[in-house]
Every structure is written in structure tokens, then in C-alpha cells.
Amino acid sequence: MKTVEIYTTPYCPYCIAAKRLLTKKGAAFHEIDVSRDPALRQAMTQRANGLRTVPQIFIGGTHVGGCDDLHALDYDHALDPMLAD
């Protein structure tokens, strides 16, 4: 599977839902908590083309968006191929 990075904050229900879906898919992910580090949040914002909300999810280095976007990919049967090598 491709590398998955997910920028999160603790107790964010959308972050939890996105991580739950990735776990259900068997995708390992690298979680980056931006709640206490303004530099990490700034890096996330730059990578996500100005988006500041969490989660922000990257699959194989490609920005896929947030939780709703991830679930939309799954609904459209596009998530599994995106996660595959």
C-alpha cells in the first residue's frame, strides 16, 4: 500500500472517522498531530493548498482532502485503487 499521511488534532470527530476508515481498509498511516505545533500546522496548510482544517490526508504524496473527501473516494470505489501500490 502507498504511504498515507494524516494531519490531525486530538478529539476531532472527523479525524477519528477518517482514521477508522483507513484502518478498516487495512491502510497503515502516519498521523501528524498539529494541535500543539504551529509550524506543523503551517506545513500542513502549505501542503493542502491553504486548507487549515483537519484532517488533511495525503496518499502517496497526493492531497486527497479531508474526511468527507476520503469517504467520497470510498463511496465511488476509488479509494482502494488509490491505496494500492
C-alpha positions in Angstrom: 0.0 0.0 0.0 1.0 3.6 -0.6 2.2 5.8 2.2 -0.7 7.6 3.9 -0.2 10.8 6.0 -3.0 12.3 8.0 -2.8 15.6 9.8 -5.0 15.6 12.9 -5.8 17.1 16.3 -6.9 15.1 19.4 -10.7 14.5 19.9 -11.5 15.7 16.3 -14.5 13.5 15.3 -13.7 13.9 11.6 -10.1 12.8 12.3 -11.4 9.8 14.2 -13.8 8.9 11.4 -11.0 9.2 8.7 -8.6 7.0 10.7 -11.4 4.5 11.3 -12.0 4.2 7.5 -8.2 3.9 6.8 -7.9 1.2 9.5 -10.9 -0.7 8.0 -9.2 -0.6 4.6 -6.0 -2.1 6.2 -4.0 1.1 5.4 -1.2 1.9 7.7 -0.9 5.7 8.2 1.4 8.2 9.7 -0.5 10.5 12.0 0.8 14.1 12.5 -0.8 15.9 15.4 -0.8 19.7 14.6 -2.6 20.8 17.8 0.5 22.0 19.7 2.9 22.9 16.9 2.1 26.0 14.8 5.0 25.1 12.4 3.4 21.7 11.7 0.0 23.3 11.1 1.7 25.8 8.7 3.4 23.0 6.9 0.0 21.2 6.6 -1.6 24.3 5.3 1.0 24.8 2.7 0.8 21.2 1.5 -3.0 21.3 1.5 -3.1 24.4 -0.7 -4.2 26.8 2.0 -6.7 24.5 3.8 -6.4 24.8 7.6 -9.0 22.3 8.8 -8.2 18.8 10.0 -7.9 16.1 9.0 -5.9 16.7 5.8 -5.0 13.4 4.2 -2.3 12.6 1.7 -2.0 9.3 -0.1 1.3 8.6 -1.9 2.1 12.3 -1.5 -1.2 13.3 -3.3 -3.5 15.5 -1.3 -7.0 13.9 -1.2 -8.6 16.4 1.2 -10.4 15.8 4.4 -12.7 13.2 6.0 -15.6 13.8 3.6 -13.4 13.6 0.6 -11.9 10.3 1.8 -15.4 8.8 2.3 -16.5 10.1 -1.1 -13.5 8.3 -2.6 -14.5 5.1 -0.9 -18.2 5.5 -1.9 -17.0 6.0 -5.6 -14.8 2.9 -5.3 -11.7 5.0 -6.0 -10.1 4.7 -2.6 -8.9 1.1 -2.8 -7.1 1.6 -6.1 -5.6 4.8 -4.7 -4.2 3.0 -1.7 -2.8 0.1 -3.7 0.8 0.1 -4.9 
